[in-house]
């Protein structure tokens, strides 16, 4: 019942499809629990952070695709890679994707535990040695994998490049020279799928817990982020 209990703390967020009705409506408790217990789709294993819609409008799978982010103020277009990976390799892949950022990086810890209407709080730490950051993140691997209300971004504004491990447990890479990231994805066997759909592009649910909030506070301290 662990995931079901955490599910009760979450919301039907980010319904990109804008459905009038949720696929979770009219489900019995047994149907809901059965769906939330399903973590594997084919060879793809989800973390505990998120589950797809009951009607499986988007079936989770490993892959990456190219995209472009356009800055609203400047109109500058920034190349983007978006990727999903199975749980057993996901965190190691994230850690390896940080290497092109250089020895010293900035960190943004993102949390939506206290937010509503998809609002997030971004907590910043500048000028952190990458080896120290990697060691710290490994200590909180379980939290970062399984908390659906927490994400982290690591960036080097001098290059500039950014790697985001978001609350949906997707990997998003921004900047010029993203072919470095593409090479790492290829090494991990993540296929390039041009028309890949991600779990965020349909109804889905997030999961968290009180224990995750406590661990996140510990991570803030370890990263040297001041409490407000």
Number of C-alpha atoms within 10 A of each C-alpha: 9 11 17 16 13 18 24 12 13 17 14 13 15 17 16 12 11 11 10 7 7 15 16 17 9 9 11 10 10 9 12 16 17 11 17 21 14 13 17 14 12 9 10 17 19 25 22 25 23 27 25 25 21 19 12 14 16 18 15 24 23 20 22 26 18 17 14 14 14 11 10 8 6 7 9 11 13 13 17 19 20 20 25 26 26 21 19 12 11 21 21 13 18 21 17 13 22 24 14 17 20 14 14 15 21 19 24 19 22 20 22 17 21 10 11 10 9 9 11 16 14 14 16 16 16 16 12 16 13 20 13 12 18 14 11 14 19 14 12 14 12 15 22 26 23 23 27 29 25 26 23 19 20 24 25 20 12 9 13 12 20 24 26 24 24 20 23 26 30 20 22 20 26 21 20 15 13 17 12 12 20 22 13 16 22 13 11 14 12 20 19 16 13 11 10 18 18 21 24 18 15 20 25 25 23 24 24 24 20 11 10 19 18 10 15 20 13 14 19 16 12 13 20 13 18 10 8 4
